[in-house]
Amino acid sequence: MGSDAKPQEGTQPHASPPEVGRERPPTLAELRRRMAAIPGRGEAAAARIPLDAELRRESLAVPPALAGLLPGGGLAKGSVVSYTGARSLLAGLLAAVTEDGGHAAVVGVPRLGLLAAVEMGAQLERLAVIPDPGPDPVEVAAVLLDGLDLVVLGLGGAAVAPARTRVIAARARNKGATLVVTDGRWPGAALHLDARVAGYAGLGRGRGRLRSLGLEVEVRGKAGPPRRGRLDLCSNAGRVEWARHETVTRTVAPVDANEAAS
């Protein structure tokens, strides 16, 4: 069901997303041409937003269940977010943005579960995938910030120097795009997200269908205490939906002794 659920591992959606540089790393000139061809950022989404919805215009769309853990109820446009942990939440962010009418890209994260993103509502025609960005993935992501709403960047374990992160952060802020960085060190991120698999539901003793996947999520900003909560990914009629986890206590009614003996 999710990109972190083993039954889905290795699967791919039938419809292929528009990949940039499937056979070779894209050149920066190619990326700039593609960015110039993309319609104005968020036009489809803006047409559906009331004029007084200032908060939504300043925040990137996220799964509704995650919104309550984020400052302001969303990821701030023009910000840089550091991400660690399960990739299911990354798939959820991509799905929320593209379903809302925005454009997104994944750079240097070849094992991200695209099928999981589609099941969450991702629109593949608005999602570019660059599994091999070449020797400088940061520069590729910087170019993509010019035309997209969300860029997910995998660093492959590398650490980016603070002087360079400040330049990229200024570019994201100027363009109103959100950069989510994973698999590496990025000093100075405005927000840190961490998601860990907390358990599964539906599997019996070695068999059964996976009904839900639980994630423990922690959100840390530059100020204030961290926010923590659990999100569940639940399968519903072929779609994966996000929900805030609620502990349900079941009360078992006492059994009548005479009825039990009959």
C-alpha positions in Angstrom: 0.0 0.0 0.0 2.6 2.7 0.7 6.1 3.1 -0.5 7.3 1.7 2.8 5.0 -1.3 2.7 6.8 -4.4 1.4 3.9 -5.8 -0.7 4.4 -2.8 -3.1 8.1 -3.0 -3.3 9.5 -2.9 -6.8 6.2 -2.1 -8.4 5.7 0.8 -10.9 2.6 2.5 -12.1 1.3 1.6 -15.6 1.4 5.3 -16.7 5.0 6.6 -16.7 5.6 10.1 -15.4 7.3 12.6 -17.5 10.9 11.8 -16.7 13.7 14.3 -17.5 16.9 12.6 -18.5 15.8 9.0 -18.3 18.9 7.8 -20.2 21.4 10.5 -19.3 21.7 13.3 -16.8 19.8 16.4 -18.1 21.8 19.5 -19.1 21.0 22.7 -17.3 20.0 24.3 -20.6 17.4 21.5 -21.2 16.0 22.0 -17.7 15.7 25.8 -18.2 13.8 25.2 -21.5 11.4 22.8 -19.7 10.9 25.3 -16.9 10.0 28.0 -19.3 7.4 25.8 -20.9 5.6 25.1 -17.7 2.4 27.2 -17.1 2.3 29.8 -14.4 2.8 28.2 -11.0 -0.4 27.0 -9.3 -2.8 28.5 -11.9 -5.2 25.6 -11.7 -5.2 25.6 -7.9 -5.5 29.4 -7.7 -8.7 29.3 -9.7 -10.3 27.2 -7.0 -9.1 29.3 -4.0 -11.3 32.1 -2.6 -9.7 35.5 -2.7 -9.7 35.7 1.1 -7.9 32.4 1.6 -4.5 34.1 2.4 -3.2 31.2 4.5 -3.6 28.7 1.7 -1.9 30.9 -0.8 1.1 31.2 1.5 1.3 27.4 2.2 2.0 24.4 0.0 -0.7 21.8 -0.1 -0.1 18.8 2.2 -2.0 15.7 3.2 -4.8 17.1 5.5 -3.9 14.7 8.4 -0.3 16.3 8.4 -1.5 19.9 8.4 -2.3 19.9 12.1 1.4 19.2 12.9 2.8 21.9 10.7 3.2 25.6 11.7 0.5 27.5 9.9 -1.1 24.3 8.7 1.2 23.7 5.8 4.7 23.9 4.3 5.6 27.6 3.8 6.1 28.5 0.1 9.7 29.6 -0.5 11.1 27.5 2.4 13.6 24.7 2.7 12.6 21.6 4.6 15.0 18.8 5.8 13.4 15.4 5.7 14.4 12.0 7.2 12.7 8.6 7.5 10.1 6.7 5.6 9.5 7.7 2.0 5.7 7.3 2.3 5.4 10.9 3.5 7.4 12.2 0.6 5.0 10.4 -1.7 2.1 12.0 0.2 3.6 15.5 -0.3 4.1 15.0 -4.0 0.5 13.7 -4.3 -1.0 16.6 -2.4 0.8 19.2 -4.5 0.1 17.8 -7.9 -3.5 16.9 -7.1 -4.0 20.5 -6.0 -2.9 21.7 -9.4 0.8 22.4 -8.6 3.9 21.1 -10.3 6.6 19.0 -8.6 9.9 17.2 -9.2 11.9 14.4 -7.6 15.7 14.7 -8.0 18.1 12.0 -7.0 15.6 9.7 -5.2 15.4 6.7 -7.5 13.6 4.4 -5.1 10.7 6.6 -4.3 7.4 4.7 -4.7 5.6 6.3 -7.6 2.8 3.7 -7.4 2.2 4.8 -3.8 2.1 8.4 -4.9 -0.5 7.6 -7.6 -2.6 5.7 -5.1 -2.6 8.9 -2.9 -3.8 11.0 -5.8 -0.6 12.2 -7.5 -1.1 13.5 -11.1 1.8 12.2 -13.0 1.5 14.8 -15.8 2.6 17.4 -13.2 5.4 15.4 -11.8 9.0 15.2 -13.2 11.3 12.5 -12.0 15.1 12.8 -12.4 16.6 9.6 -10.8 20.1 10.4 -11.9 20.8 14.2 -11.9 24.5 13.8 -12.6 27.4 15.1 -10.4 25.7 18.2 -9.1 22.1 17.4 -8.0 21.9 20.7 -6.0 22.3 22.7 -9.2 19.7 20.7 -11.0 17.3 21.3 -8.1 18.1 25.0 -8.1 17.1 25.3 -11.8 13.8 23.4 -11.1 12.9 25.9 -8.4 12.5 28.5 -11.1 9.3 26.8 -12.4 7.9 24.3 -9.9 6.0 24.5 -6.7 7.8 21.6 -4.9 11.2 20.0 -5.5 12.3 16.9 -3.5 16.1 16.6 -3.6 18.0 13.5 -2.5 21.6 14.2 -1.6 22.9 10.6 -1.6 24.5 11.1 1.8 26.4 14.2 0.9 26.7 17.4 3.1 26.1 20.8 1.4 28.2 23.7 2.6 26.4 26.5 4.5 27.4 29.1 2.0 25.7 27.2 -0.8 22.6 26.3 1.2 22.0 30.0 1.9 22.2 30.8 -1.8 19.7 28.1 -2.7 17.4 29.1 0.2 17.4 32.6 -1.1 16.5 31.4 -4.6 13.6 29.2 -3.3 12.3 32.2 -1.3 12.5 34.5 -4.3 10.7 32.0 -6.6 8.1 31.0 -4.0 9.0 27.4 -4.4 9.5 24.8 -1.6 12.6 22.6 -1.5 12.5 19.3 0.5 16.0 17.9 1.1 16.6 14.3 2.1 19.4 11.7 2.4 22.1 14.2 3.5 23.0 17.2 5.5 21.6 20.7 4.7 22.4 23.3 7.4 19.9 26.1 8.1 16.7 24.4 7.0 13.6 26.2 8.2 11.8 23.0 9.2 12.8 19.4 10.0 10.4 16.5 9.3 11.0 13.0 10.4 8.7 10.0 9.7 9.2 6.5 11.1 7.1 3.4 10.5 5.1 2.7 13.7 3.3 -0.5 12.6 1.0 -2.2 10.3 -2.6 -3.4 10.5 -4.3 -6.2 8.7 -1.6 -8.8 8.6 -2.2 -11.9 10.6 0.3 -14.6 11.5 2.2 -14.5 8.3 -0.8 -13.8 6.0 -3.6 -11.4 5.3 -4.0 -8.1 3.4 -2.3 -4.9 4.6 -5.0 -2.5 5.5 -3.0 0.4 7.0 0.5 1.7 7.7 1.2 3.8 10.7 3.9 6.6 10.8 5.2 8.5 13.8 5.9 12.0 12.6 8.0 14.7 14.3 8.1 18.3 13.2 10.8 20.6 14.4 11.2 24.3 13.6 13.9 26.7 14.5 12.0 27.8 17.6 9.5 26.2 20.0 9.1 22.5 21.0 8.8 19.8 18.5 5.3 18.6 17.4 4.6 14.9 17.3 1.8 12.7 16.1 0.9 9.5 14.4 -0.6 9.3 10.9 -2.2 6.3 9.4 -2.2 5.4 5.6 -5.5 3.5 5.0 -6.6 1.8 1.8 -10.1 2.8 0.7 -11.6 1.7 -2.6 -8.3 1.6 -4.4 -7.0 4.9 -3.0 -4.6 5.4 -0.1 -5.9 8.1 2.3 -4.2 9.8 5.2 -5.8 9.9 8.7 -4.8 11.1 12.2 -4.3 8.1 14.4 -6.9 7.7 17.1 -6.7 5.0 19.8 -9.9 3.2 20.1 -10.8 1.4 23.4 -13.3 -1.4 23.0 -15.5 -2.4 25.9 -16.5 -6.0 26.0 -20.0 -6.5 27.4 -20.2 -9.1 30.2 -21.5 -12.5 29.2 -24.5 -13.9 31.0 -23.5 -17.1 32.8 -26.7 -19.0 31.9 -26.4 -17.9 28.3 -22.8 -19.0 28.2 -23.7 -22.4 29.5 -26.4 -23.0 26.9 
